[in-house]
Amino acid sequence: MLYFETERLILRDYSENDFEAYYKLKSDPETMYYLQDIKLSTKEEARTDFEQVLCDRKEPDREFYFLHMEEKETGEQIGSIGYNVVDRTPVGKLVHVGYFTYPRFWGRGYTTEALRRVLEFAFMEDQVYRVTTGCLAENKGSERVMQKNGLIKEAEHIDYEWHDGKMKTRLEYRLLKREWQAQNISIRDLMPEENEKALDLVWRVFQEYEAPDYTKEGVEEFYKSIHDESYLSMLRMYGAFIRDKMIGVIATRSEGTHIALFFVEGEYHRQGIGKQLFQMVRTNCPLDRMTVNSSPYAVPVYHKLGFRDVDTEKVVCGLRFTPMELR
């Protein structure tokens, strides 16, 4: 079951109890004015459609990711948003995004806020490579939602679609994963006031992924090291951010030639975040050679980055590590 929260919204998979709300939304003439092809006319039609939605959410190769959108404060239904999978390729899924909300919620930024979270899920968690969507040119509100989320206009089809008694122009927008990352993910030096948050992230990730490989002595020693002001003063720390949210940390010492800390939030593993962090410190390293003392958990990660073992595993004060270097 998918469940997301934003500042003002809850986005979640539909449940069995949502049928009446689902039918009311998709049969509302104003809401569905630009989506006549999926507007529901009868409860029988709606029941069949809704049962398909409920069944698809359980499939391993799920195709429809449309979510119930509600106001967090009141629980009131705002609309629906999501995407359907058009194709699966070796580089990732190709999907088509859609959204529709009750007119009384237009102009409040809700759909923009919801789409921002849906795109983050698509690109960071659901192996989506390309997003497409579109609208009639006269539907300025829908187009603004696309533009505010960084989608790129790639086509304008003049007199393309018959709608409400006349031919109308349709616009097509797209967003690739690399374009989304360039717009939303940043790697930069941390400011002093951000260090506490960074070390909280380090400790949290360490406990989940690395502490199981250490003795109690080793865990305590690591905790002590990241609270040692004299040690921390030697580090240059960088953070990875999705907008303002810190999701990864890397730190170097010895004038940038030795990696001292390297942690990424678990939900963002295998999303290229660690690679971007490493590229930042590699660029700022004054020598061709870098070193690291890798924890057991991180050994495969460093091997993938090009490091090689220069000695066998060591244990110091309970801390297990393999000395490595990159040339």
VEXDREN-2710 file (C-alpha; in Angstrom, 1 decimal):
% VEXDREN-2710
k/r/px/py/pz
1/MET/0.0/0.0/0.0
2/LEU/1.3/3.4/-1.0
3/TYR/0.9/6.2/1.6
4/PHE/2.6/9.6/1.4
5/GLU/2.2/12.8/3.3
6/THR/3.1/16.3/2.2
7/GLU/2.8/19.6/4.1
8/ARG/-0.9/19.7/3.6
9/LEU/-2.0/16.5/1.9
10/ILE/-2.3/12.7/2.3
11/LEU/-1.8/10.7/-0.8
12/ARG/-2.7/7.0/-0.5
13/ASP/-3.9/3.9/-2.3
14/TYR/-7.6/3.5/-2.6
15/SER/-9.2/1.1/-0.1
16/GLU/-12.5/-0.8/-0.2
17/ASN/-14.2/2.0/1.8
18/ASP/-13.5/4.6/-0.8
19/PHE/-16.0/3.6/-3.4
20/GLU/-18.6/6.3/-2.9
21/ALA/-15.9/9.0/-2.9
22/TYR/-14.3/7.5/-6.0
23/TYR/-17.6/7.4/-7.8
24/LYS/-18.5/11.0/-6.8
25/LEU/-15.2/12.3/-8.0
26/LYS/-15.1/10.6/-11.3
27/SER/-18.7/11.3/-12.2
28/ASP/-18.5/15.0/-11.3
29/PRO/-19.1/17.0/-14.6
30/GLU/-16.9/20.0/-13.7
31/THR/-14.0/17.9/-12.3
32/MET/-14.0/15.6/-15.4
33/TYR/-14.6/18.3/-18.0
34/TYR/-11.2/17.7/-19.6
35/LEU/-11.2/13.9/-19.0
36/GLN/-14.4/12.8/-20.7
37/ASP/-12.8/9.5/-21.8
38/ILE/-12.5/8.3/-18.1
39/LYS/-15.6/10.0/-16.7
40/LEU/-18.0/7.6/-15.0
41/SER/-21.7/7.6/-15.8
42/THR/-23.2/4.9/-13.7
43/LYS/-22.5/3.2/-10.4
44/GLU/-22.3/-0.1/-12.2
45/GLU/-19.5/1.2/-14.5
46/ALA/-17.9/2.8/-11.5
47/ARG/-17.9/-0.5/-9.5
48/THR/-16.2/-2.3/-12.3
49/ASP/-13.6/0.4/-12.6
50/PHE/-13.0/0.6/-8.9
51/GLU/-12.6/-3.2/-8.5
52/GLN/-9.9/-3.0/-11.2
53/VAL/-8.1/-0.3/-9.2
54/LEU/-8.2/-2.4/-6.0
55/CYS/-6.9/-5.5/-7.8
56/ASP/-4.1/-3.8/-9.7
57/ARG/-2.6/-2.3/-6.5
58/LYS/-1.7/-5.9/-5.4
59/GLU/-0.1/-7.0/-8.7
60/PRO/3.7/-7.4/-8.7
61/ASP/3.8/-5.7/-12.1
62/ARG/1.4/-2.9/-11.1
63/GLU/0.3/-0.7/-14.0
64/PHE/-1.9/1.9/-12.3
65/TYR/-0.6/4.2/-9.5
66/PHE/-3.5/6.6/-9.1
67/LEU/-3.9/7.8/-5.5
68/HIS/-6.7/9.2/-3.4
69/MET/-5.8/12.8/-2.5
70/GLU/-7.2/14.3/0.7
71/GLU/-6.6/17.4/2.8
72/LYS/-4.6/16.4/5.8
73/GLU/-6.3/18.9/8.2
74/THR/-9.9/18.0/7.4
75/GLY/-9.7/14.6/5.7
76/GLU/-11.8/15.9/2.8
77/GLN/-11.2/14.4/-0.6
78/ILE/-9.5/16.8/-3.0
79/GLY/-9.1/14.6/-6.1
80/SER/-6.9/11.9/-7.5
81/ILE/-3.3/11.9/-8.9
82/GLY/-0.8/9.4/-10.2
83/TYR/0.3/7.6/-13.3
84/ASN/0.0/4.5/-15.4
85/VAL/2.8/2.4/-16.7
86/VAL/3.0/2.6/-20.5
87/ASP/6.1/0.5/-21.0
88/ARG/9.0/-1.2/-19.2
89/THR/12.4/-0.8/-20.7
90/PRO/16.0/-1.8/-19.6
91/VAL/16.5/1.8/-18.3
92/GLY/13.2/2.0/-16.5
93/LYS/9.5/2.5/-16.7
94/LEU/7.8/4.9/-19.1
95/VAL/4.7/6.4/-17.4
96/HIS/1.9/8.8/-18.2
97/VAL/0.8/11.2/-15.4
98/GLY/-2.7/12.4/-14.7
99/TYR/-4.6/14.4/-12.1
100/PHE/-8.1/15.7/-11.5
101/THR/-9.4/17.7/-8.5
102/TYR/-12.7/19.3/-7.5
103/PRO/-12.9/22.9/-8.8
104/ARG/-13.3/24.3/-5.2
105/PHE/-9.7/23.3/-4.6
106/TRP/-8.2/24.9/-7.7
107/GLY/-5.8/27.7/-7.2
108/ARG/-4.5/26.6/-3.8
109/GLY/-1.4/24.8/-5.1
110/TYR/-2.6/21.4/-3.9
111/THR/-2.1/19.6/-7.2
112/THR/1.4/21.1/-7.6
113/GLU/2.3/19.9/-4.1
114/ALA/0.9/16.4/-4.8
115/LEU/2.6/16.0/-8.1
116/ARG/5.9/17.0/-6.6
117/ARG/5.6/14.0/-4.2
118/VAL/4.4/11.6/-6.9
119/LEU/7.4/12.5/-9.1
120/GLU/9.8/11.9/-6.2
121/PHE/8.3/8.5/-5.6
122/ALA/8.4/7.7/-9.4
123/PHE/12.0/8.6/-10.0
124/MET/13.5/7.7/-6.6
125/GLU/11.6/4.6/-5.7
126/ASP/9.7/3.1/-8.6
127/GLN/12.4/2.9/-11.3
128/VAL/10.7/5.4/-13.6
129/TYR/12.8/6.8/-16.4
130/ARG/10.4/9.0/-18.3
131/VAL/7.2/10.8/-17.4
132/THR/4.8/12.2/-20.0
133/THR/1.6/14.1/-19.6
134/GLY/-0.4/16.7/-21.4
135/CYS/-3.5/18.9/-21.5
136/LEU/-5.6/21.1/-23.8
137/ALA/-3.9/24.4/-24.4
138/GLU/-6.9/26.3/-22.9
139/ASN/-6.5/24.4/-19.6
140/LYS/-4.0/26.9/-18.2
141/GLY/-4.3/25.6/-14.6
142/SER/-3.2/22.1/-15.5
143/GLU/-0.3/23.4/-17.6
144/ARG/0.9/25.5/-14.7
145/VAL/1.1/22.4/-12.5
146/MET/3.3/20.8/-15.1
147/GLN/5.5/23.9/-15.4
148/LYS/5.9/24.4/-11.6
149/ASN/7.1/20.8/-11.3
150/GLY/9.8/21.3/-14.0
151/LEU/8.2/19.4/-16.8
152/ILE/9.4/20.4/-20.2
153/LYS/7.1/21.2/-23.1
154/GLU/7.9/19.1/-26.2
155/ALA/4.9/19.4/-28.5
156/GLU/2.0/21.6/-29.4
157/HIS/-0.6/19.8/-31.6
158/ILE/-2.8/22.4/-33.3
159/ASP/-6.5/21.4/-33.7
160/TYR/-5.6/18.0/-32.4
161/GLU/-8.6/16.9/-30.3
162/TRP/-12.4/17.1/-30.7
163/HIS/-13.7/18.4/-27.3
164/ASP/-16.9/20.1/-26.3
165/GLY/-18.1/20.6/-29.9
166/LYS/-14.9/21.9/-31.4
167/MET/-11.3/21.1/-32.4
168/LYS/-8.8/22.1/-29.7
169/THR/-5.0/22.3/-29.4
170/ARG/-3.2/19.9/-27.2
171/LEU/0.1/20.4/-25.4
172/GLU/2.5/17.5/-24.4
173/TYR/5.1/17.7/-21.6
174/ARG/7.8/15.3/-20.4
175/LEU/10.4/14.9/-17.7
176/LEU/13.3/12.4/-17.7
177/LYS/14.8/11.1/-14.5
178/ARG/18.1/12.9/-15.1
179/GLU/16.2/16.2/-15.7
180/TRP/14.3/15.7/-12.4
181/GLN/17.5/15.0/-10.6
182/ALA/19.2/18.1/-12.0
183/GLN/16.3/20.2/-10.8
184/ASN/15.8/18.7/-7.4
185/ILE/19.0/17.0/-6.1
186/SER/21.9/19.1/-5.0
187/ILE/25.3/18.3/-3.5
188/ARG/27.0/21.0/-1.5
189/ASP/29.2/21.9/1.5
190/LEU/27.4/21.8/4.7
191/MET/27.0/25.0/6.8
192/PRO/28.1/24.7/10.4
193/GLU/24.5/24.8/11.6
194/GLU/23.6/21.8/9.5
195/ASN/26.3/19.5/11.1
196/GLU/24.0/18.3/13.9
197/LYS/21.4/17.2/11.4
198/ALA/24.0/15.5/9.3
199/LEU/25.4/13.6/12.3
200/ASP/21.9/12.5/13.3
201/LEU/21.5/11.1/9.8
202/VAL/24.9/9.3/10.1
203/TRP/24.0/7.8/13.4
204/ARG/20.6/6.7/12.2
205/VAL/21.9/5.0/9.1
206/PHE/24.8/3.5/10.9
207/GLN/22.5/1.8/13.5
208/GLU/20.4/0.3/10.8
209/TYR/23.0/-0.9/8.3
210/GLU/26.4/-1.1/9.9
211/ALA/26.0/-1.6/13.7
212/PRO/24.9/-5.3/13.2
213/ASP/28.5/-6.0/12.0
214/TYR/30.1/-4.5/15.1
215/THR/30.4/-5.5/18.7
216/LYS/29.0/-3.3/21.5
217/GLU/32.5/-1.8/21.9
218/GLY/32.6/-0.9/18.2
219/VAL/29.2/0.7/18.2
220/GLU/30.1/2.8/21.2
221/GLU/33.4/3.8/19.7
222/PHE/31.7/4.9/16.5
223/TYR/29.2/7.0/18.5
224/LYS/32.0/8.5/20.5
225/SER/33.9/9.5/17.3
226/ILE/31.0/11.4/15.7
227/HIS/30.6/13.4/18.9
228/ASP/34.3/14.2/19.3
229/GLU/34.7/17.9/18.5
230/SER/38.4/17.7/17.9
231/TYR/37.8/14.9/15.3
232/LEU/34.9/16.6/13.7
233/SER/36.9/19.8/13.3
234/MET/39.2/18.0/10.9
235/LEU/36.4/17.0/8.6
236/ARG/34.9/18.7/5.5
237/MET/31.3/17.7/5.3
238/TYR/29.0/17.6/2.3
239/GLY/25.3/16.9/2.0
240/ALA/23.0/15.5/-0.6
241/PHE/19.6/17.2/-0.7
242/ILE/16.3/16.7/-2.4
243/ARG/15.2/20.3/-2.3
244/ASP/15.6/21.1/1.4
245/LYS/15.6/17.5/2.7
246/MET/19.0/16.1/3.6
247/ILE/19.3/12.5/2.4
248/GLY/23.0/11.8/2.4
249/VAL/26.3/12.8/3.9
250/ILE/30.0/12.4/3.0
251/ALA/33.0/13.8/4.9
252/THR/36.7/13.9/4.2
253/ARG/39.8/14.6/6.2
254/SER/43.6/14.9/5.4
255/GLU/42.9/17.7/3.0
256/GLY/40.3/15.8/1.2
257/THR/42.3/12.7/0.5
258/HIS/40.6/10.3/3.0
259/ILE/36.8/9.5/3.2
260/ALA/35.9/9.6/6.9
261/LEU/32.1/9.3/6.7
262/PHE/29.8/8.2/3.9
263/PHE/26.1/7.6/4.6
264/VAL/22.9/7.7/2.6
265/GLU/19.3/7.3/4.0
266/GLY/18.1/3.8/3.4
267/GLU/15.2/4.7/1.2
268/TYR/17.6/6.4/-1.2
269/HIS/20.1/3.5/-1.6
270/ARG/20.8/2.5/-5.1
271/GLN/19.4/5.7/-6.6
272/GLY/22.8/7.3/-7.5
273/ILE/22.9/9.6/-4.5
274/GLY/26.1/8.0/-3.1
275/LYS/27.7/8.3/-6.5
276/GLN/27.0/12.0/-6.7
277/LEU/28.3/12.6/-3.2
278/PHE/31.5/10.7/-4.1
279/GLN/32.0/12.6/-7.3
280/MET/31.9/15.8/-5.3
281/VAL/34.7/14.7/-3.0
282/ARG/36.7/13.2/-5.8
283/THR/36.5/16.5/-7.7
284/ASN/37.8/18.3/-4.6
285/CYS/40.6/15.9/-3.8
286/PRO/43.9/17.5/-4.6
287/LEU/45.7/14.2/-5.3
288/ASP/45.1/11.3/-7.7
289/ARG/44.9/9.0/-4.7
290/MET/42.1/8.6/-2.2
291/THR/41.8/6.3/0.8
292/VAL/39.1/4.9/3.1
293/ASN/38.8/2.5/5.9
294/SER/35.6/0.7/4.8
295/SER/33.1/-0.9/7.1
296/PRO/32.1/-4.5/6.2
297/TYR/28.7/-3.3/4.9
298/ALA/30.3/-0.7/2.6
299/VAL/33.0/-2.8/1.0
300/PRO/31.0/-3.7/-2.1
301/VAL/30.0/0.0/-2.5
302/TYR/33.6/1.1/-2.5
303/HIS/34.6/-1.7/-4.9
304/LYS/32.0/-0.4/-7.3
305/LEU/33.4/3.1/-7.0
306/GLY/36.8/1.8/-8.0
307/PHE/38.6/1.3/-4.7
308/ARG/40.7/-1.7/-4.1
309/ASP/41.8/-3.4/-0.8
310/VAL/45.3/-2.6/0.3
311/ASP/45.2/-4.9/3.4
312/THR/43.1/-7.4/5.1
313/GLU/40.3/-6.5/7.6
314/LYS/41.4/-4.8/10.8
315/VAL/39.7/-4.4/14.2
316/VAL/40.5/-1.4/16.4
317/CYS/38.5/-0.7/19.5
318/GLY/35.8/-2.9/18.2
319/LEU/35.6/-1.1/14.8
320/ARG/36.0/-3.5/11.8
321/PHE/37.4/-1.9/8.7
322/THR/39.2/-2.8/5.4
323/PRO/41.9/-0.3/4.3
324/MET/41.3/0.7/0.6
325/GLU/42.6/3.1/-1.9
326/LEU/41.6/4.6/-5.2
327/ARG/44.2/5.7/-7.8
END
